Amino acid sequence: MSDWLTPLEWQAVVLSLRVAFWAVLLSLPLGIFVAHALARWQFWGKGLLNGLVHLPLILPPVVTGYFLLMTFGRQGWLGGAFADMGVVFAFRWTGAALAAAVMAFPLMVRAIRLSIEAVDPKLEDAASTLGASRLWVFATITLPLILPGILAGTVLAFAKAMGEFGATITFVSNIPVQTQTLPSAIYAALQVPGGESGALRLVMVSVAVAMGALALSEVMARRMSRRIGGRDA
Amino acid sequence: MLEVNLRHALGALELDLQFSAPPGLTVLFGRSGAGKTTVINAVAGLLRPDAGRISVSGRCLMDTERGVFLRPEARRIGYVFQDARLFPHLNVQQNLSYGQWFARHRPPRADRARVVEMLGLGPLLERRPDALSGGEKSRVAIGRALLAAPDILLADEPLAALDETRKAEILPYFERLRDEMNVPILYVSHAVREVARLATTVVVLDGGRILRQGAAAEVLADPSVLPTGARDAGAFLTAIVQDHDEDGLTTLDASGMPLILPRVAAPVGAVVRVRIAAHDVILARHRPEGLSALNILSGRVQEVRAGDGPGALVVVDTQAGRILARITRRSALALGITPGIAVFAVIKSVSVAPADVGG
């Protein structure tokens, strides 16, 4: 496979996978927490949080990229703090992962939130009368029951992260090997005369990865829902 | 001993009540919407009442004046819900272990093997909740609550979702809980038959207030507190087991009057309480002859209460005690049944009711 793609194209594929992997892995705990808060808790500013989470879904990606640049760039108020801790986002693959995570977050939260809302709160009440604190109720009742939803959210977020383009290119540009993800590489290939065949190869890789992820999640979701109690997910 | 003092507004319902439940099985009784579930959920900590105080065996679970509100998991309760609420991703064994694990630092209320045996759960242990029948789910739910080492067991109409056959299957388990497990039980119900069979103490709720409370025998003898009125009225008599006859019958001595009924489990000499439903009693002006009924008591009419419908409830004083008969108003008129006249009460069936425990 490595000689089917040029080294540069291969780099883009690997980079995209790495970006999507870390983006999803690191945002998943926060995604579950936020989904749970939105589904189950009543608190001041819930509407605001909900809006904030969904903002990347409705804003032009370029605008999200601009905000990321302003906040997490070298001069940004958070970018400086992270740089002091040794994490630099601007024009690095880490920045691409951050952009992908922010853009994929609403999709992840939505899927998980729906599955939490489908869990009967009466089961959680029953668990608490049996002596389980809120954290235990979540870990032993809610979490196992929403695993299919978490899986769905993860796959959706992974696919979105793999395909993120607008915010990524705005935030971290399109530097081969450093920040050139699969979509950026396709875009770059199309800018060069005669680059169509390279673009096609990358498009095929994109399609294959997306379909593969979807198929994998279907199989796992089916296996999980059978384990949970024979209901269809 | 459970002590409850509550005030709570819930929509149109204004709850304002105070009761205490002695050991044994206390039934919160009343029609739907009377506030029964609100009370039991307040005891469980699933609902935060506007004001009040709740304690179990002297341990305060909630006191709005002192700002105490224990969360459900800290209350040491066992709650049997109407819809069982078994965890669908765990099998029966794991469901039973759930509360037991959280209660592992407390002395258990009941030995696990005994609970499994008593509720007949042995063959079900490896099964998932979705592979259980309604009655089986109820039994697992009872076992799960019991294994959580509760100071008090709460049950919210645990039989309401079951058909008659299943109800008859589960009822004896609650009797055994009451008689063998020594755990106080607060039981919500609107079914008179369940109450008559299970209750040692009855608290009658209506519109968020307590209509009557007291020993089951006294409360249930008063048809005015029953949601269905005279239809479910009945009298309780105290009797001593005199003899177990060879033909499968038991003779009781009710203040000198013999009562014959199918074999009673209690030994000779034991004091039992029997219930005679008002609709199982026929009245006659003269001693009937050639009748298949075994129990005929002579007595004097004390009171005739006419209801809204065609029926009337007749209170008859007999040597064995006061019994109730439900007849039609037409019969009452035809037979000339008025207070003071002598009648014979033909009793079609007698059932043994639970003995009072400290009530």
Chai-1 contact restraints between the chains, C-beta under 6 A:
chainA,res_idxA,chainB,res_idxB,connection_type,confidence,min_distance_angstrom,max_distance_angstrom,comment,restraint_id
A,K122,B,R85,contact,1.0,0.0,6.0,A-B,restraint_1
A,L123,B,R85,contact,1.0,0.0,6.0,A-B,restraint_2
A,D125,B,L46,contact,1.0,0.0,6.0,A-B,restraint_3
A,A126,B,R85,contact,1.0,0.0,6.0,A-B,restraint_4
A,S128,B,P72,contact,1.0,0.0,6.0,A-B,restraint_5
A,S128,B,E73,contact,1.0,0.0,6.0,A-B,restraint_6
A,T129,B,A44,contact,1.0,0.0,6.0,A-B,restraint_7
A,T129,B,P72,contact,1.0,0.0,6.0,A-B,restraint_8
A,T129,B,I77,contact,1.0,0.0,6.0,A-B,restraint_9
A,T129,B,Y79,contact,1.0,0.0,6.0,A-B,restraint_10
A,L130,B,Y98,contact,1.0,0.0,6.0,A-B,restraint_11
A,L130,B,G99,contact,1.0,0.0,6.0,A-B,restraint_12
A,L130,B,A148,contact,1.0,0.0,6.0,A-B,restraint_13
A,G131,B,E73,contact,1.0,0.0,6.0,A-B,restraint_14
A,G131,B,G99,contact,1.0,0.0,6.0,A-B,restraint_15
A,G131,B,F102,contact,1.0,0.0,6.0,A-B,restraint_16
A,G131,B,A103,contact,1.0,0.0,6.0,A-B,restraint_17
A,G131,B,A148,contact,1.0,0.0,6.0,A-B,restraint_18
A,A132,B,E73,contact,1.0,0.0,6.0,A-B,restraint_19
A,A132,B,F102,contact,1.0,0.0,6.0,A-B,restraint_20
A,S133,B,E73,contact,1.0,0.0,6.0,A-B,restraint_21
A,P144,B,H89,contact,1.0,0.0,6.0,A-B,restraint_22
A,I228,B,H89,contact,1.0,0.0,6.0,A-B,restraint_23
A,G229,B,P88,contact,1.0,0.0,6.0,A-B,restraint_24
A,G229,B,H89,contact,1.0,0.0,6.0,A-B,restraint_25
A,G229,B,D130,contact,1.0,0.0,6.0,A-B,restraint_26
A,G230,B,D130,contact,1.0,0.0,6.0,A-B,restraint_27
